[in-house]
Amino acid sequence: MIEKSSVRHKEFIRKSHERCKKYNMDYNQVYSRKILNEKDLFAKMEENRELVLAAAPIMNKIYDFVKGSNFFSLLTDSSGCILNVIGDEEILTEAFSFKMIPGAYMDEENIGTNAMGTCIVEDNPIQISGNEHFVRAYHRWTCSGCPIKDDSGKTIGTLDLTGYSEHVHLHTLGMVVAGAKAIEKELLNNKLKNSLLNQKERNKFIQDSIFMGIMTADLSGTVLSANSFSSELFGYREDELVHMNARDLVKDWASISRTVVDEDTAFKGDVDVSSRKNRIQLNLAAYPVKNKNRETINVILLFSEVKKHRKSADSIAGRHAIYTFDKIVGKDKDFLQVIDFAKKISNSRSNILIMGESGTGKELFAQSIHNHSERADGPFVALNCGAIPRNLIESELFGYEEGSFTGAKKSGNPGKFEIADGGTIFLDEIGEMPLDLQTRLLRVIEEGTVSRIGGTGEKVVDVRVIAATNKNLKQEVENGTFRKDLYYRLNVLPLRLPSLSERKGDIRLLIDYFMERISKKLNKKKVYISNEKIAMLEEYSWPGNVRELENYIELAVNTEMVPDISMLGFESKSGQVNSIKSSESAGKLLSLKEIEKDHIVKVLNSTGNNITQTSHILGIGRNTLYRKMKDLEINVI
């Protein structure tokens, strides 16, 4: 292999190539030496489930930023095994021809010098370009990789962004580092959330014991004691409850007694009980009480209202809907008709398909429909079918049994349909669901039963399905990428949300709403927007819809000024885009350096050369901005 000066000046590249020679790597190798089969890949994905789920939305954001520029992004575990890949079709086709697919190992021992494998060895972010890669197959590419670490500093994976060398900039590595740090933060937040969940559950048990019916019973079921809240739940006085038998109060008491007394296991579940006035349902937790010889002598019974029990658990775990129709802002006549229709179909048992462009508020409507329905007290479980790798979607939706694969939890894991039992499941970006899983989803919808991976039994679930898409599903059906029968099953109650450009009369109302809410949230002053500027905003096409408008107002509040409309790529009625261009750059293709200079000049102009505001908008520090201005020869008078 001919070593160029660009290779020699990087010491870590020289060392990596030396390691590759010791591994007897072949310069002409194309495929990784180690690629997992489907079964082992599934186990690997489950082993790294938390990492994959935390990384997916961040990878999507990075990809959105470089979309159309022939890049692809990869996530690996700590050993370099690819867990997820997303990117542009042209370069992905090339990557897949090299078998850079989930399950392929990108460590140096299996495919030579590359950003993923080498950053694991070096324990640092790395960018590797052209013939710095050991194998010739990768010489067209520049790859930027960064280790992902857990809260103890241990490397648990890597994030990579790869593109053709002519399109890559040093800033690409910075983007990857920022992405890796965001994944680390997300993982830490999830860990803290789970820790907080456990603590909240313990605290809640103590607090709720005040509002629990607490009884003790002997082994024959005779009630020995009862607190005051028990009498409220059952409608009997405390002295009446004492000496009654549990079999007269709780349906299937014999079965519960066997579980607690004979099997020495706690019982938890919803039970039918006979109160003085009628039969009601309560949540029961029953535990054995033992003497010093570890013999069960009594049973303690904790009763609570089902509604309260479920609601608090769902709230803590994030399985609840927070939006209601009264929180939807708009006065446009057609939009109000959409809201009215959504209210009318809320209590229907039929499935709903919400259609609309990105940013129109599909989940907001889904949550509002749930909260307006008779299922409002049940769980609301959301799953973004486009944000989760296909290898994980099946287990996320349907769950798995103990021992169904290597690395599976001992107790198994319930899927989203089980968790949503009695409530609503919201399947966002349903058009992204793989065809084979569409078949399983159709069966669940038709039969109302779900079977876990590795399981033989069927569990009956009562779930209302709301699906959403920004695609033309009818066209997808014609293209053969979406099942026709599933489409008609979901499209029972179609709900189309208008784009913001179709309800321009609401833009001023939304500006006022977001300005009020965001300024309070950030504890900053409202920013005055003139009628002239509002008129310009009303003429803009808003391709990102309400979400884009919200981001624009948040930028205004943060910078304490109205951002120049050109920063949105302002599109007037004539369809012409009015953006600031330097006379030097007009009419020719620009290098990345020229684009960066042009953008910095544009932002400086929009802020009146205010360095603080400019650095904030660009997302960099003041010193970094000064250095860039010096390097790019940008002079501020």
N, C-alpha and C positions, 0 to 999 in steps of 0.2 A: 504494500500500500504506500503511495506517495504521500509523505507528510508535508503539508504546507506550513508557512510561518504562523498562520492563524491557529493551527493545531498546536504547534510547539510552544506558543506563548502562554498557553493555559496548562499549568502544571497538573491540575486534576484530570485533564484530558489525557495527558501522557501516562499518568498512573493508571487511568482506567483502561487504556489500550494495552498496557502491560498485563493487567489482570485478565483481559480478554484473551491474550495469547496463551496465558497459563491455563485458561479454560478450554484451549484448543478451538476457539471460535473461528469460523470460516468467513472471510470477507464477503464471499458470495452467498452467504446464508440469507434466506428470505423470510422464513417462518421461525417463530419461537420454538425452542426445543421442547417446551412443555405447554400443552394446551389441555385443559380439563374437559372431561366428557360432561354430558348434560347433568347426570346425577351428582357428580362431584361439584359442579358449578353451582347447582341449587344449594348444596350444603354450604359452600363458600359464601354465597349471597346471604343466606340466613345467618351465618356466623358474623357477617359484617352489616347486618340489617340496619343498625342505628347509623352507621357511617353513610351507607347508601342513601337512606332517607333524608339525612341532614344535608348531604351534598347535592341531591337532585335539583332543588330549586335554585341553588347558587350556581350550579353548572348551567342551568337554563338561562340565568341572567347574563353570565359571561358569554354564552353562545349568542344570545340576542344582540349583544354589543358588537360581535364580529360577524354576524350572520351575513351571508352573501359574499364573504371575502375569502372563501376556501380555507376554513379552519375546522378542526375538530378537537373536542375536549375529552380527556379520559380521566377516570378515577380508578386507582388501584388500591389494594390492601398493602400491609406493611412488607409483604414478600414480593410485591410487584405484580400480583395477579390482577388483570383488568376486571373491574366490577361494572363499569358503565361507560358507554361511548355515545356522544351526540355530535353532530356536525353537519356541514354542507355535503350535498350528495356526491359531487364530483370527487372531492378529496377522500370522503368516506369510502367510496367505491374502491379507490386505490388502496386505502388502508385495509379494507376487508380482503382485498386480493392478497395482501401480505399476512392475512389471518390475525390482524390486530383486532380481536373480538373478545367479548367477555369470556374469561377463562384462560386467555393466553398470558403467559408470564413475561413481563418486561424487565426483569432483573438482568444484570450484566452477564450472569452465568448462562442465561438462556437466549439472549438476543444481542448482547454486546453493549457498547456505550450508547446511552440514550438518557434523556432528562429524567425519566421516571426512575430507572434502575440506578443511575449514577447519583441522583440526589438522595437516595436512600443510603448509599455508601458514604457520601460526603456529609450527609446530615445538614444540607444547606440548599436554598433555592439555586437552580442551575439553568442556564440556557445553552443548548447545544445545537450547532448549525452545520449544515452541509457535511463535509468529509470529517468533521469532528465525530460523527457517528462512526462506529466501527464497521457495521455492515453497509455495503454499497447501496442496498435497496432504499435506505433512508437519506441518501445524500441530497435529495431535492428539498428536504424539509429542514425547518428549524423548530425545535421543540423546547418549551419552557416548562420546567417542573418544580414543584415545591413540596416538601414533606408536610403531612398533616399530623399534628400531635394531640395527645390527650392532655388532661389537666395535670398529669404528672411529668409531662415532657417526653413521654414515650411516643415514637413514631408509629402511627396506626394505619397510614396510607399515604398516597401522593395524589396531587392534582396536576394535570398537564394540559397545555394548549399547544397544538401543533398546526403549522401552516407551511405553505411553500415559502422558501427562504426570502424571496423578493418582497413578500407582504408583511414580514415580521419586523417588529421594532423592539428595542430594549424595553419600551413601556409594556410590551406583551408580558414580560416576566413580572413586572410590577403588578399587572392585572391578576396574574396567577397567584402571586403571594397574597394579595388582598383577598382573593377567593378562598385560599387555604385558611387564612385567618378567620374569615367569615364562617367557614365550616367548623373550625375549632370552637368559635364562639357559640354557634348553634348547638353543638354537642354538649358544651358546658351548660348552656341554658336548659337543654333537655334533661341533663343530669340533675341540675338544681331543681327543676320543675318536678321530677320524679321524687326527689328527696323531700321537697315541700309537700308533695301529694301525700306521702307516707306520714309526714308530721301532721298535716292537716287532718288526715283520717284519724290519727290518734287523738288529736285535740278535739276533733268533732265528736268522737265516741264519748269523751268525758263530758262535753257540753250537752250532747243529745241525750245522755243518760237521765238528765233532768226531765226530758220529754219522751222518755221511754217507759213502756209498761214493763216493770220488773217483777217477776214471780219466781218462787222456788217451789219445786214439786218433788215428792218422794218417788221411788222407783215404780210405784203402782199408778202414778199420775195425780195423786191427791195434792191439791195446792196447799202449801204450808204457809206462804206469806205472799203479799202483793202490795205494791206501792200505790200512792194516790192516783198516779197517771194511768195505772191499769184499770182502775174503776172508771175513769173517763173514757178509755177506749172501749171497754166492754159494756158499760152502762150499769154495772153492779156496784154496790157498796163494797168497800174493802173487806168487811166482816162477812159479806155474802160470798165473795170470791174464795176466801179461805174455806177449806173443806170441800169445795167443788172439785170435780175431776177434770183433768186436762182433756180427756177424751170427749167430754161434753162441750168443751170450749173450742178445741182445735180439730179440724177435719184431718183424717189420716194420722192421728196421734200415735197409733200403734207402729206405723212405719218410722215416724220421727224418733220414737222411743228406742226402737231397735238400732237406729243409726247412732244415737248418743250413748245408750246404756250397753248394748251388746257389742257394737262395733267400736266403741270408745272413740267416736269421731264427732266433731262439732257439726251441727246442722245449720245451714243458712239458706233461706229462700222465702218466697211469698207463699202464704198459706191462707186458706179460707177459715174464718173463725165465726162462732155464733155469739153475737152480742145479745143483749136483752131485747133490742128492737128488731134487728135483722141480721142477715149474714153479710159480713164485710171481709175485705182482704187486707191483711197486715203483713209486714215483713217480720219474720221470726229468726232469731239467732239463739240456738239452744246449745248449752255446754254441760259436760259432766262435772259434778262437784265430788272431789275425792277426799278420803280421810288420810291419816298419816301413813297408812299401809298401802296407799295408792289404789284403794278400792272405791268404786263409784257408789256414793250413798244417796245423792240427790241430783236433780237437774235444775239448772238456772235458765229461765226463759226471758228473753228480751224482745219485746214487741214494739214496733214503730210503724208509723203510717207509711204505706208504700210510696205515695206521691213524694213525700218529703225526703225519704231515704234515697229514691232514685234521682231526684232533682239535685240534691247536694252532691252526690257522687258524680253525676254527669257534669256539674258545674266545675268541680275540682279538676276532673280529668279533661276538661275542654270539650266535652261532648254536649254542648248546648248551643242553641241559636240565640243571638243577642239582638238581631235586627227585627223590627216590626214595621208594618206598612206606614205607621205615622212618622217613621224616621226617613221615609223616602221623599226627597225634595223634588217638586215639580208642579207646574200649573198648566203645562201644555195640554190641550184638549185631548189629543190622541193618546198621550202618555197617561193621563188620568183614566182613560178607558181601559188601558192595559192593566193598571192597578186594580180597577174595579173588577175586571175579568179574573185577575189572580185571586182576589178575595173570594169570588164566587166559587172557584174550583178548589179552594183550600181544603174543604171537608170531604171532597170526593176521594174514594179509595183508588181511583184510576191513576196511572202513572202520568207524569208531566215531563214534557221536553221543553226546556227553555233555550231559545235561540237568540243570538245577538253577538255583535262584535266584541272584541276584548275591551274591558273597561266600562261596559254598559250597566253592570250591576247584577250579574246573573246569580251570584251567591247571595247577595242582599235580598233578591226576590225569593230565592229558595228558603232562606231562613224566615222571611216574613210569612210565607205560605205555611211553613211548619208552625210558627207561633200563632197563626190565625186559625189553626185547625184543632180538632179534638185530640191530636197527638202532641199538643204543646208541652205537656208534662213529661213526655217521653224523650229519649235521646235524639239528638240531631248529629249525625256522623257524616263528615265530608271527606271525600277522596278525590284527589286530582289525578285522573288516569294518565295525563301527559307528563306528570312530574316524577312518577315512580317507574324505575326500570321494569321492563316486562317480566324479568325473572322473579320480581317480588310482588307483582300485582295479584297473582293467584292466591298466595298465602295471606296477603293483606285483606283481600276480599272474603276469602272462605276459611282462613285459619288452617291449622294443622294439628295432628295428634302427636302424642308423645312417641318418640322413636321413629317418626316417619322419615327422618334423614339425620345424618351426622350433624351434631350441633343444635338439634331441636331442643327446645325447653322440655324439662322433664314432665311438666304438667300440660304440655301442648300450648296452643295459643289460639284464642278465639279470633275469627275474622270480623271485618266491619259489619257484615250482615247480622252476625250474632249480637254484636255490641249494640246495633241499631234496633234490636227487637223491641216492638212496641212504639217505635218512633219513625224517623225518616232517615234515609240514606241519600246523600247528594253526590252524584257522580259527575264531577266537572270534567270537561274535555273528553266526553264519552267517545268522540270520534277517533281518539288516539288508542282506544283499547284494542289489543291484538285479536285477530279473528278467532283463534281457538278459545280464548276466554269469553268472547261474545256468546259462544255456544253455552258455556256454563252459566253465564249471567241470565240468558234466556230461560234456562231450566229453572233457576231459582225464582224468576218472576212468574213463570207459568205454574209451578208446583208449590211455591211457598215453602220449600225445604232447602236446607243447605247441608253439604257434606264436606267435612274438613279433609285436607290432604292427608292421606295415610289412614283415613277412617273408613269404616264400613257403614256406620249408622247415619241416619238422616235426622236433622233437627228441624222442627217446624219453627218458622220465624214469621212474625207479623210486621212487615216493613213496607213503608210507602216509598217508592222510588221516584226521585226527581233527578233528571239528567240534564246536562247543559252542554252546549257546543257553540263554537264560533265558525264551524264548518257547515257547508251545504250537505247534510247527511243524505239527502235524496240523490245528489250527484255521486257521493261516496258509494251508495248502494249500486248505482249504475256502473261505477268504476270497479266494483267487486271488492272494495276494501271494508265494506260494512254490511252486515247481514240484513237482508230485506225483512225477514220475520221479526228480528229484534227492533228494527226501525219502527215497524208498525205497532209493536208492543209498547214502545216508549212514547210514540207520537200520538197517544190517545187524546191528551189535552195539550196541544201545542201553544206555546206562549212566546211571541216574538217581541224582544225589547228593541225600541228604536235607538239609533245612534244619536249622539249629541248633535250632529249636524242636522238631524231631522226635527230637533226640538230646540232650535236656536233661541226661542223666546224664554227658555229656562236658564240661559247662560248667566244673565245678570243675577237672577235669584240664587243660582249655585255659587256664584262668586261671593255674594254677601254671606251665604251660609258657611262656606269654607273659610272665609276670612275671619268670621266670628269664632268658629270652632278651633281653627289652627292657632290663631293668636292667643286664645286662652290656654290651649295645650302647651304652647311654647313659652307662655308668659311674656309675649312681646306685643308691641303696639300694632294696631291695624294699619295697613298701608292704603292710602287713598289712591283710587284708580279713577281717572277722569272719564267722562262720558265718551270723549273721543277715543280713548284707549279701549273702553268697553266695546265700542262700535267695531273696532278693529278685531277684538277677540271674538265678536259675534260672526265676523266674516271668515275666521280661520276654520279649517275643515275638521280639526280635532280628531285625527286618526286614532288616538288613544282614548277618545271619549271622555267620560266623567273623571276617570282616574287620571288622565293627562291634565285636565283642568285643575284637579285637586293638587297635583304635583306643582303646577305652575304657581298657584296661590301660596303653597308652602315655601317655594323658592322666594316669592315676593316678601313673605313675612320674615324669612330668615335673613334676607339681604337688606330688608327695610327699604326696598325700592321696587318699582314695577319693572320687571325684566323686559328688555327690548323684544318686541314681537318677532324679530328676525331670529331669535334664539330658538323659536319653535319651527323655523322654516316656514314662515307665514305664507299661506296660500289664499289668494284673493278670489273673488267670484270668477275672474277671467281664467283662473287655473294657473296663473303665473306665480312662481315662487320668488319673493322678494327677500333676498338675503345679502348681507354685507360681503362683498368680495373686493380684494385688493386689486388694483389695476394690473399688478404684475401677474397675479394668478388667474385672471379672467381668460377664458378661452383655451386653457391648456391643462393637461393632466399634471397633478401635483405630487411631489414626493411626500412621504410622511412628515418630514421635517418642515416642509412648506405648509402642509395642512395644520400642523401644530402651531406654527407661527401665526397663520391666518386666524385660527380660532382664538388664540390668546389676544391678538389685536382686536378682534371683534368684541370679546368680553370686556377688555379694557375700555373700548369706546362706549359700550353700553353702561358702564359704571362711572363714566367720567374720569377714567384713569385712577379710580380708587383701588389701591393695592389690596387692602383688607377684603373688600367685597369681591374683587376679582379672584383672589386666592380661594375664597370660600366657595364661589360658584364652580371653580375648576376642581375643587376638592384636594388642594395641595397647600402646603405651608407657605407663609410669606417668603421665607428664605429660599425655598425651592423655586418660587415664582421669580424672584430676583435673579437667581442663577440661570433660569431658562431664558429670561429676557436678555441677559448678557450674552448667553451662548447663541441666541437667535437674532441678536443685534436689534432688539426692540427698544427704541428710545421713547421715553415719556417726557414731554415738555411740561 
